[in-house]
């Protein structure tokens, strides 16, 4: 896929930096071509099937369990230390997941558009943080016994969504994708 500026100039990736000799200041100003570090993948929101089958209480339990796992990792410092503030932040996240998966508009009615990347911009979300967040969801999905027939669709959504949350790049290598694999010991519907 080719990406262009409004003027039609191609935008190249940062991986092309350093491929030509460095050129310092000269007699006149000069412009260096526009660059991007990566193109965010499409995010396919799941159907409401998981919500209908598993229900809001289980989705909320999944988010609570996930956040509890995250709190024990290096990402724990991103969360409030106070237990009641942590619980409030977790319920806000649960409201988002419930709404995104087909439930009531509790999140958007209270907080407006999710704008997740903007809301998390004050935190450093790099590739490692994304991988930890995602792997803790894998663990939570298994340990909360998410219905296997809906796990693939849920995973496809959060895996792509997690890439959009990255706000600090630490490398120019492509973002590692984590394709869905059925939960250990359970056969997922194909």
ChimeraX commands (.cxc) that place a marker at each C-alpha (Angstrom):
marker #1 position 0.00,0.00,0.00 radius 0.5
marker #1 position 1.38,3.41,-0.96 radius 0.5
marker #1 position 0.71,6.38,1.30 radius 0.5
marker #1 position 0.94,9.96,0.06 radius 0.5
marker #1 position 0.85,13.46,1.52 radius 0.5
marker #1 position -1.96,15.82,0.50 radius 0.5
marker #1 position 0.37,17.14,-2.19 radius 0.5
marker #1 position 0.86,13.63,-3.63 radius 0.5
marker #1 position 4.39,13.08,-2.31 radius 0.5
marker #1 position 5.02,9.50,-1.19 radius 0.5
marker #1 position 5.41,8.94,2.55 radius 0.5
marker #1 position 8.18,6.48,3.39 radius 0.5
marker #1 position 8.67,4.41,6.50 radius 0.5
marker #1 position 11.18,5.25,9.21 radius 0.5
marker #1 position 12.95,2.01,8.31 radius 0.5
marker #1 position 14.38,3.95,5.34 radius 0.5
marker #1 position 16.11,6.45,7.65 radius 0.5
marker #1 position 19.87,6.26,7.43 radius 0.5
marker #1 position 19.90,4.72,3.98 radius 0.5
marker #1 position 21.36,7.90,2.46 radius 0.5
marker #1 position 24.22,10.04,3.77 radius 0.5
marker #1 position 23.22,12.59,6.42 radius 0.5
marker #1 position 22.97,16.13,5.12 radius 0.5
marker #1 position 23.23,19.02,7.57 radius 0.5
marker #1 position 22.19,22.64,7.14 radius 0.5
marker #1 position 23.01,24.40,3.88 radius 0.5
marker #1 position 22.60,27.88,2.44 radius 0.5
marker #1 position 18.83,27.42,2.08 radius 0.5
marker #1 position 16.25,25.57,4.17 radius 0.5
marker #1 position 15.31,22.11,2.95 radius 0.5
marker #1 position 12.49,19.74,3.62 radius 0.5
marker #1 position 12.88,16.07,4.41 radius 0.5
marker #1 position 10.16,13.74,3.17 radius 0.5
marker #1 position 7.28,12.76,5.42 radius 0.5
marker #1 position 7.63,9.46,7.29 radius 0.5
marker #1 position 5.42,7.06,9.15 radius 0.5
marker #1 position 6.46,4.26,11.43 radius 0.5
marker #1 position 3.65,1.87,10.59 radius 0.5
marker #1 position 0.11,1.68,9.30 radius 0.5
marker #1 position -2.40,0.59,11.88 radius 0.5
marker #1 position -4.31,-2.54,10.90 radius 0.5
marker #1 position -8.05,-2.62,10.44 radius 0.5
marker #1 position -9.94,-3.44,13.64 radius 0.5
marker #1 position -12.95,-5.70,13.27 radius 0.5
marker #1 position -15.30,-5.36,16.19 radius 0.5
marker #1 position -16.89,-8.66,17.13 radius 0.5
marker #1 position -20.57,-9.42,16.82 radius 0.5
marker #1 position -22.70,-9.30,19.95 radius 0.5
marker #1 position -22.71,-13.12,20.14 radius 0.5
marker #1 position -20.28,-13.27,23.09 radius 0.5
marker #1 position -22.39,-10.76,24.98 radius 0.5
marker #1 position -25.60,-12.66,24.26 radius 0.5
marker #1 position -24.14,-16.07,25.16 radius 0.5
marker #1 position -21.78,-15.22,28.02 radius 0.5
marker #1 position -23.50,-12.15,29.41 radius 0.5
marker #1 position -22.47,-8.89,31.04 radius 0.5
marker #1 position -21.49,-10.36,34.44 radius 0.5
marker #1 position -18.93,-12.67,32.81 radius 0.5
marker #1 position -17.53,-9.91,30.60 radius 0.5
marker #1 position -17.13,-7.69,33.67 radius 0.5
marker #1 position -15.47,-10.56,35.55 radius 0.5
marker #1 position -13.07,-11.06,32.60 radius 0.5
marker #1 position -12.03,-7.38,32.65 radius 0.5
marker #1 position -11.64,-7.38,36.45 radius 0.5
marker #1 position -9.52,-10.52,36.32 radius 0.5
marker #1 position -7.43,-9.11,33.47 radius 0.5
marker #1 position -6.79,-5.86,35.34 radius 0.5
marker #1 position -5.89,-7.82,38.47 radius 0.5
marker #1 position -3.31,-9.74,36.43 radius 0.5
marker #1 position -1.95,-6.51,34.91 radius 0.5
marker #1 position -1.60,-4.95,38.34 radius 0.5
marker #1 position 0.91,-7.72,39.21 radius 0.5
marker #1 position 3.09,-7.02,36.15 radius 0.5
marker #1 position 5.40,-4.13,35.32 radius 0.5
marker #1 position 2.29,-2.41,33.93 radius 0.5
marker #1 position 0.87,-2.24,37.45 radius 0.5
marker #1 position 2.38,1.21,37.91 radius 0.5
marker #1 position 0.00,2.52,35.24 radius 0.5
marker #1 position -2.92,1.88,37.57 radius 0.5
marker #1 position -3.93,3.79,40.69 radius 0.5
marker #1 position -2.31,2.38,43.84 radius 0.5
marker #1 position -5.44,3.06,45.87 radius 0.5
marker #1 position -7.76,0.02,45.76 radius 0.5
marker #1 position -10.97,2.02,45.37 radius 0.5
marker #1 position -9.47,4.13,42.55 radius 0.5
marker #1 position -8.21,0.94,40.91 radius 0.5
marker #1 position -11.69,-0.60,41.18 radius 0.5
marker #1 position -13.24,2.52,39.62 radius 0.5
marker #1 position -10.74,2.45,36.72 radius 0.5
marker #1 position -11.43,-1.25,36.21 radius 0.5
marker #1 position -15.20,-0.70,36.13 radius 0.5
marker #1 position -14.71,2.07,33.57 radius 0.5
marker #1 position -12.79,-0.40,31.39 radius 0.5
marker #1 position -15.50,-3.02,31.98 radius 0.5
marker #1 position -18.13,-0.49,30.85 radius 0.5
marker #1 position -16.18,-0.06,27.60 radius 0.5
marker #1 position -15.91,-3.81,26.98 radius 0.5
marker #1 position -19.58,-4.40,27.77 radius 0.5
marker #1 position -20.64,-1.65,25.37 radius 0.5
marker #1 position -18.19,-2.67,22.64 radius 0.5
marker #1 position -19.41,-6.26,22.84 radius 0.5
marker #1 position -23.08,-5.34,22.50 radius 0.5
marker #1 position -24.30,-4.24,25.93 radius 0.5
marker #1 position -25.69,-0.95,27.20 radius 0.5
marker #1 position -23.94,2.34,26.39 radius 0.5
marker #1 position -22.67,2.80,29.94 radius 0.5
marker #1 position -19.23,3.94,28.81 radius 0.5
marker #1 position -20.13,6.40,26.06 radius 0.5
marker #1 position -23.08,7.84,28.00 radius 0.5
marker #1 position -20.77,8.62,30.94 radius 0.5
marker #1 position -17.50,9.42,29.14 radius 0.5
marker #1 position -18.21,10.14,25.47 radius 0.5
marker #1 position -16.37,8.50,22.59 radius 0.5
marker #1 position -13.82,5.96,23.83 radius 0.5
marker #1 position -10.89,7.60,21.96 radius 0.5
marker #1 position -8.71,4.97,23.62 radius 0.5
marker #1 position -5.33,6.08,22.31 radius 0.5
marker #1 position -5.97,9.69,23.35 radius 0.5
marker #1 position -7.20,8.63,26.81 radius 0.5
marker #1 position -4.01,6.62,27.37 radius 0.5
marker #1 position -1.58,9.10,25.84 radius 0.5
marker #1 position -0.30,10.19,29.26 radius 0.5
marker #1 position 0.95,6.61,29.77 radius 0.5
marker #1 position 3.81,4.97,27.92 radius 0.5
marker #1 position 2.30,2.19,25.86 radius 0.5
marker #1 position 5.10,0.62,23.87 radius 0.5
marker #1 position 5.35,-2.72,22.09 radius 0.5
marker #1 position 6.29,-4.54,25.32 radius 0.5
marker #1 position 3.35,-3.03,27.22 radius 0.5
marker #1 position 1.04,-4.04,24.38 radius 0.5
marker #1 position 2.34,-7.62,24.44 radius 0.5
marker #1 position 1.90,-7.88,28.23 radius 0.5
marker #1 position -1.64,-6.44,28.04 radius 0.5
marker #1 position -2.53,-8.88,25.29 radius 0.5
marker #1 position -0.96,-11.95,26.90 radius 0.5
marker #1 position -2.77,-11.22,30.16 radius 0.5
marker #1 position -6.00,-11.23,28.15 radius 0.5
marker #1 position -5.06,-14.68,26.80 radius 0.5
marker #1 position -4.61,-15.87,30.36 radius 0.5
marker #1 position -7.85,-14.22,31.49 radius 0.5
marker #1 position -9.79,-15.71,28.56 radius 0.5
marker #1 position -8.63,-19.21,29.55 radius 0.5
marker #1 position -9.01,-18.84,33.29 radius 0.5
marker #1 position -12.43,-17.17,33.06 radius 0.5
marker #1 position -13.56,-19.93,30.68 radius 0.5
marker #1 position -14.61,-17.74,27.78 radius 0.5
marker #1 position -16.80,-19.83,25.46 radius 0.5
marker #1 position -14.45,-21.33,22.91 radius 0.5
marker #1 position -16.80,-20.66,20.00 radius 0.5
marker #1 position -16.49,-16.89,20.59 radius 0.5
marker #1 position -12.83,-16.67,21.60 radius 0.5
marker #1 position -11.43,-16.31,18.06 radius 0.5
marker #1 position -13.67,-13.34,17.23 radius 0.5
marker #1 position -12.89,-11.63,20.56 radius 0.5
marker #1 position -9.15,-12.21,20.11 radius 0.5
marker #1 position -9.13,-10.86,16.55 radius 0.5
marker #1 position -10.69,-7.65,17.87 radius 0.5
marker #1 position -8.40,-7.05,20.85 radius 0.5
marker #1 position -5.23,-8.15,19.03 radius 0.5
marker #1 position -5.68,-5.52,16.31 radius 0.5
marker #1 position -7.04,-2.95,18.78 radius 0.5
marker #1 position -3.97,-3.39,20.98 radius 0.5
marker #1 position -1.71,-2.25,18.13 radius 0.5
marker #1 position -3.63,1.02,17.94 radius 0.5
marker #1 position -2.91,1.61,21.62 radius 0.5
marker #1 position 0.86,1.80,21.06 radius 0.5
marker #1 position 1.87,5.43,21.53 radius 0.5
marker #1 position 5.66,5.11,21.95 radius 0.5
marker #1 position 7.67,3.06,19.47 radius 0.5
marker #1 position 10.91,1.51,20.67 radius 0.5
marker #1 position 11.84,-0.11,17.36 radius 0.5
marker #1 position 11.24,0.37,13.66 radius 0.5
marker #1 position 10.66,-3.33,13.12 radius 0.5
marker #1 position 7.09,-4.29,12.28 radius 0.5
marker #1 position 4.74,-4.86,15.19 radius 0.5
marker #1 position 4.55,-8.51,16.17 radius 0.5
marker #1 position 1.15,-9.97,15.38 radius 0.5
marker #1 position -0.27,-12.63,17.66 radius 0.5
marker #1 position -2.65,-14.82,15.66 radius 0.5
marker #1 position -5.37,-16.64,17.49 radius 0.5
marker #1 position -4.66,-20.11,18.81 radius 0.5
marker #1 position -7.38,-22.09,20.55 radius 0.5
marker #1 position -7.25,-21.95,24.33 radius 0.5
marker #1 position -5.15,-24.72,25.85 radius 0.5
marker #1 position -7.10,-27.88,26.54 radius 0.5
marker #1 position -10.21,-26.63,24.73 radius 0.5
marker #1 position -11.28,-27.03,21.13 radius 0.5
marker #1 position -12.52,-23.79,19.60 radius 0.5
marker #1 position -15.13,-23.77,16.87 radius 0.5
marker #1 position -13.60,-23.09,13.50 radius 0.5
marker link #1:1,2 radius 0.2
marker link #1:2,3 radius 0.2
marker link #1:3,4 radius 0.2
marker link #1:4,5 radius 0.2
marker link #1:5,6 radius 0.2
marker link #1:6,7 radius 0.2
marker link #1:7,8 radius 0.2
marker link #1:8,9 radius 0.2
marker link #1:9,10 radius 0.2
marker link #1:10,11 radius 0.2
marker link #1:11,12 radius 0.2
marker link #1:12,13 radius 0.2
marker link #1:13,14 radius 0.2
marker link #1:14,15 radius 0.2
marker link #1:15,16 radius 0.2
marker link #1:16,17 radius 0.2
marker link #1:17,18 radius 0.2
marker link #1:18,19 radius 0.2
marker link #1:19,20 radius 0.2
marker link #1:20,21 radius 0.2
marker link #1:21,22 radius 0.2
marker link #1:22,23 radius 0.2
marker link #1:23,24 radius 0.2
marker link #1:24,25 radius 0.2
marker link #1:25,26 radius 0.2
marker link #1:26,27 radius 0.2
marker link #1:27,28 radius 0.2
marker link #1:28,29 radius 0.2
marker link #1:29,30 radius 0.2
marker link #1:30,31 radius 0.2
marker link #1:31,32 radius 0.2
marker link #1:32,33 radius 0.2
marker link #1:33,34 radius 0.2
marker link #1:34,35 radius 0.2
marker link #1:35,36 radius 0.2
marker link #1:36,37 radius 0.2
marker link #1:37,38 radius 0.2
marker link #1:38,39 radius 0.2
marker link #1:39,40 radius 0.2
marker link #1:40,41 radius 0.2
marker link #1:41,42 radius 0.2
marker link #1:42,43 radius 0.2
marker link #1:43,44 radius 0.2
marker link #1:44,45 radius 0.2
marker link #1:45,46 radius 0.2
marker link #1:46,47 radius 0.2
marker link #1:47,48 radius 0.2
marker link #1:48,49 radius 0.2
marker link #1:49,50 radius 0.2
marker link #1:50,51 radius 0.2
marker link #1:51,52 radius 0.2
marker link #1:52,53 radius 0.2
marker link #1:53,54 radius 0.2
marker link #1:54,55 radius 0.2
marker link #1:55,56 radius 0.2
marker link #1:56,57 radius 0.2
marker link #1:57,58 radius 0.2
marker link #1:58,59 radius 0.2
marker link #1:59,60 radius 0.2
marker link #1:60,61 radius 0.2
marker link #1:61,62 radius 0.2
marker link #1:62,63 radius 0.2
marker link #1:63,64 radius 0.2
marker link #1:64,65 radius 0.2
marker link #1:65,66 radius 0.2
marker link #1:66,67 radius 0.2
marker link #1:67,68 radius 0.2
marker link #1:68,69 radius 0.2
marker link #1:69,70 radius 0.2
marker link #1:70,71 radius 0.2
marker link #1:71,72 radius 0.2
marker link #1:72,73 radius 0.2
marker link #1:73,74 radius 0.2
marker link #1:74,75 radius 0.2
marker link #1:75,76 radius 0.2
marker link #1:76,77 radius 0.2
marker link #1:77,78 radius 0.2
marker link #1:78,79 radius 0.2
marker link #1:79,80 radius 0.2
marker link #1:80,81 radius 0.2
marker link #1:81,82 radius 0.2
marker link #1:82,83 radius 0.2
marker link #1:83,84 radius 0.2
marker link #1:84,85 radius 0.2
marker link #1:85,86 radius 0.2
marker link #1:86,87 radius 0.2
marker link #1:87,88 radius 0.2
marker link #1:88,89 radius 0.2
marker link #1:89,90 radius 0.2
marker link #1:90,91 radius 0.2
marker link #1:91,92 radius 0.2
marker link #1:92,93 radius 0.2
marker link #1:93,94 radius 0.2
marker link #1:94,95 radius 0.2
marker link #1:95,96 radius 0.2
marker link #1:96,97 radius 0.2
marker link #1:97,98 radius 0.2
marker link #1:98,99 radius 0.2
marker link #1:99,100 radius 0.2
marker link #1:100,101 radius 0.2
marker link #1:101,102 radius 0.2
marker link #1:102,103 radius 0.2
marker link #1:103,104 radius 0.2
marker link #1:104,105 radius 0.2
marker link #1:105,106 radius 0.2
marker link #1:106,107 radius 0.2
marker link #1:107,108 radius 0.2
marker link #1:108,109 radius 0.2
marker link #1:109,110 radius 0.2
marker link #1:110,111 radius 0.2
marker link #1:111,112 radius 0.2
marker link #1:112,113 radius 0.2
marker link #1:113,114 radius 0.2
marker link #1:114,115 radius 0.2
marker link #1:115,116 radius 0.2
marker link #1:116,117 radius 0.2
marker link #1:117,118 radius 0.2
marker link #1:118,119 radius 0.2
marker link #1:119,120 radius 0.2
marker link #1:120,121 radius 0.2
marker link #1:121,122 radius 0.2
marker link #1:122,123 radius 0.2
marker link #1:123,124 radius 0.2
marker link #1:124,125 radius 0.2
marker link #1:125,126 radius 0.2
marker link #1:126,127 radius 0.2
marker link #1:127,128 radius 0.2
marker link #1:128,129 radius 0.2
marker link #1:129,130 radius 0.2
marker link #1:130,131 radius 0.2
marker link #1:131,132 radius 0.2
marker link #1:132,133 radius 0.2
marker link #1:133,134 radius 0.2
marker link #1:134,135 radius 0.2
marker link #1:135,136 radius 0.2
marker link #1:136,137 radius 0.2
marker link #1:137,138 radius 0.2
marker link #1:138,139 radius 0.2
marker link #1:139,140 radius 0.2
marker link #1:140,141 radius 0.2
marker link #1:141,142 radius 0.2
marker link #1:142,143 radius 0.2
marker link #1:143,144 radius 0.2
marker link #1:144,145 radius 0.2
marker link #1:145,146 radius 0.2
marker link #1:146,147 radius 0.2
marker link #1:147,148 radius 0.2
marker link #1:148,149 radius 0.2
marker link #1:149,150 radius 0.2
marker link #1:150,151 radius 0.2
marker link #1:151,152 radius 0.2
marker link #1:152,153 radius 0.2
marker link #1:153,154 radius 0.2
marker link #1:154,155 radius 0.2
marker link #1:155,156 radius 0.2
marker link #1:156,157 radius 0.2
marker link #1:157,158 radius 0.2
marker link #1:158,159 radius 0.2
marker link #1:159,160 radius 0.2
marker link #1:160,161 radius 0.2
marker link #1:161,162 radius 0.2
marker link #1:162,163 radius 0.2
marker link #1:163,164 radius 0.2
marker link #1:164,165 radius 0.2
marker link #1:165,166 radius 0.2
marker link #1:166,167 radius 0.2
marker link #1:167,168 radius 0.2
marker link #1:168,169 radius 0.2
marker link #1:169,170 radius 0.2
marker link #1:170,171 radius 0.2
marker link #1:171,172 radius 0.2
marker link #1:172,173 radius 0.2
marker link #1:173,174 radius 0.2
marker link #1:174,175 radius 0.2
marker link #1:175,176 radius 0.2
marker link #1:176,177 radius 0.2
marker link #1:177,178 radius 0.2
marker link #1:178,179 radius 0.2
marker link #1:179,180 radius 0.2
marker link #1:180,181 radius 0.2
marker link #1:181,182 radius 0.2
marker link #1:182,183 radius 0.2
marker link #1:183,184 radius 0.2
marker link #1:184,185 radius 0.2
marker link #1:185,186 radius 0.2
marker link #1:186,187 radius 0.2
marker link #1:187,188 radius 0.2
marker link #1:188,189 radius 0.2
marker link #1:189,190 radius 0.2
view
